Amino acid sequence: MSHIHQSDLERIFVALDLNGDGRVCIGELTWFLDKVGVHIGLDELEEIVGGRSLGLQEFIHLYNQSISKPAEEDEEEDTDLVEAFKVFDLNNDGFISCEELQSLLARLGLWSESYGDCRQLIGKFDTNLDGRIDFEEFKNMMLLSIS
């Protein structure tokens, strides 16, 4: 799994903290997961977060735990990547276009016009230069450690 900078995790945390109380509760996590099309049982989600709301440092710690899992979980990771790819591939054509990426990020409140054109973001990982991200490019993007 890709490493996300702390400043990006902080921005994600603020976006998830819908009521602005400095904590992300199960309800806010459920809202976010539903928004991106990930359906996880309430019991499983409560088990993952320990049945409580998370402060920023707990959120970052949970993220760090999730990226340091053993190598034998690679097959499960591939399945997770396929599911994540499907979230972005809104029209199910096997590619993530600039429009799909921008649409999903906007729905999550993580896109601003000030970020410019998403073609630059796609261009960083579009190895075959077709202007969109296929699954292998997505997988490489997600598995690279961004420093």
N, C-alpha and C positions, 0 to 999 in steps of 0.2 A: 504494500500500500504506500502511496505517496506521502511524503512528509509535508505538512502544511505549516507555514511560519506562524509563530505565536500571534503576530499582529492580525493575520488572517483569521485565526481561531477566535480572537477577541471580537473581530467584526461579525463573524458568524454567530457568536454567542449573543451579541447585542441584537442581531436580527431575529434570533430565536426567542429572546426575552420579550415576548409580546406585551406584557403588562409593565415592563420597565422596573421590576422590583429587584433586579440584580441576581435573579435565580431563574433557572430554566426548569420548569416542572414537567411532569409526565404529560399533562395536557398540551403544553407547548411543543414538546417533542412529537407527540402524536399528530398535532396539526401539521408540523413540518414534514413528517414522513408521509402523511396522507397527501400533502401538496405535491410531493415528488413521486408519488405512486408506489411507495414502499409500504407494504401492509405487514405489520408485525403485531402479534398478539400483545394485549396489555400486560399479561403476566410475564411474557418474555422481556418486554421493555422494562417493566419494574425490576426484574431480576438483573438486567444489565446495569441499570442506574442505582441499584440498591434500594428501590422503593421510595426514593426521596427526590427532592428537587436538587439541582446542581448549581453551585456557585461557579464563577469563572475558573478558579483553580481546579475544582473538581472536574469540570468539563474538559479542561486541558489534560488533566491526568487520565481521564477516561479515554480520550483520544490517543494519548501516548501509549496506553496499555493496548489499544486496538492495533497499533502499527507494529508492536513488538512481539507478535505471535510467532510460534514455531513454524519452520518450513514445511512440516507435514500437513499443514492446513492449506497448501497451495491449491488443491482441487476445489476446496470450499471457496477459496478466494476467487478462482476463475468463475465459479457460479455466481458469486456476489458481483463480480465485474460485469457479467452478462446482464444481470438484473439492473445494475446501475446504468449500463449502456441503454437499456430499454427505456429507462426514465427519460433520458435525453433525446432518444430517437422517437420523437413525437408522432411521426407519420409511418413508423415501422418499415422504412425502406432500407434499413441496414447501414445508414449513415447519419451523422450529426451535422446538420447544416448550420450556417451562421444564424439563420432565422430561428431554428429550433433552440440553439444554445441561448440566444438572447431572450427568447420567449420564456424559457424555463427560469433563467436567472431573474428576469423581471418579475415573474409570478412569485418568486421567493423573496423579492425585495433586495436582491443582491446585485442588481444591474442599474447603472445610472448612465444617462446620455453622456455624462462627463468622461466615462471610460473610453469613449471613442467607438471605433468600429470593431466588432468581434472577429472580423477576418484576421486581424493581427493575432488574436489569441489562437484561433484555429491554425493559422499559418505556422505557429511555433511547433506544432505536432503533426501537421499534414505532410508526411514524408513522400507521398506520391503526387503531391501538388495538384490535387483535383478540387481543392477548395472546400473539402468537407472531411470529417473524421470517420474512418471506418473502425470496426471493432479492434483490429490489431493496433491501430494508431491510438485508440482510446486506452487500450490495455497498457501500451508503452507509456502513455502520458500518466496514467494512474500509478504505475509501478516505479516510475523514475523518482528518485529522491530530488525534490526541488530544493535547491539551497539558496 
